[in-house]
Amino acid sequence: MKILVPVSLDPSRVDAGRLAAETARSIRAEVRFLYVVDRGGIRRVAAGVAPGGAVDAASSEEEIVERTAAEGRKEVMELCRVCKESGVPFAGEIKTGQPREEIGNSSAGCDLVIAGLGSRYSYALLDEPGKLVLSLMNDTAIPLLLAASPYRPVKTVVIGCGGGARTSAAVGAMSRFGLWKEGCRIVLLAVDDSEEAARSRIALPRQILADAGYSGWEEKVVSGTKAEAFLVSCEEEQADAVVLGGWSTQRWHEFFGLSITGRLLDAAGVHVFLHL
């Protein structure tokens, strides 16, 4: 099993690297770190047509490429050290090209992507919270674990039971990896004013976990406004990670707005596991 960690020059890379090492150790996976030198972005900056252009105006494109590659190599080596200390197999790679394309190509050969939320993959530009890797998940249907909070060991996991195919896909991916199978408290959570309707949404995730050999999970039903009740419950349960079914492509605009997933990421308090 292989975990891809796209590396960017921002503080979230540290949280992503440590979460990847912990996850790889628990599911016996190899971690592959990838840093992409954004040549197109560097070319635009060197030409003075993008943020940062004034700073790099005196540098040639090749000089900026070399400097950026050196910075990326240093960060990849540091993250590899984290895996080495954790006893996790690892590899590191530096590529030059278009970040979305290179990360997408590399993710095709991996089982899971773990990324930082405040990532900066494009040169001199801040990525909208996880937007690049989230859009990749839409295209490649690869599970994604976002390090959306300062790193801490995952001890409590809340699974959002919204019902339908997306919930089943997320819980199925989690159980296929054996993720958080041992040493973690798992809570199946459904929000509905009808106890019967909520229990029906929990039924399939419960069966998936049982079939995969999980045991000892808890089940919780709460009523109220869906997003508000879900977020409050995650806080009450002191969740370290939340498992969700993602979102439909037609509702992308809601992702960073009123959706449960978007509000969780805005709060930056828990790691978020997503799959479509």
Secondary structure, 3 states (H helix, E strand, C coil): CEEEEEECCCCHHHHHHHHHHHHHHHHCCEEEEEEEEEHHHHHHHHCCCCCCCCCCCCCCHHHHHHHHHHHHHHHHHHHHHHHHHHCCCEEEEEEEECHHHHHHHHHCCCCEEEEECCCCCCCCCCCCCCHHHHHHHHHHCCCEEEECCCCCCCCEEEEECCCHHHHHHHHHHHHHHCCCCCCCEEEEEEECCCHHHHHHHHHHHHHHHHHCCCCCCEEEEECCCHHHHHHHHHHHCCCCEEEECCCCHHHHHHHCCCCHHHHHHHHCCCEEEECC
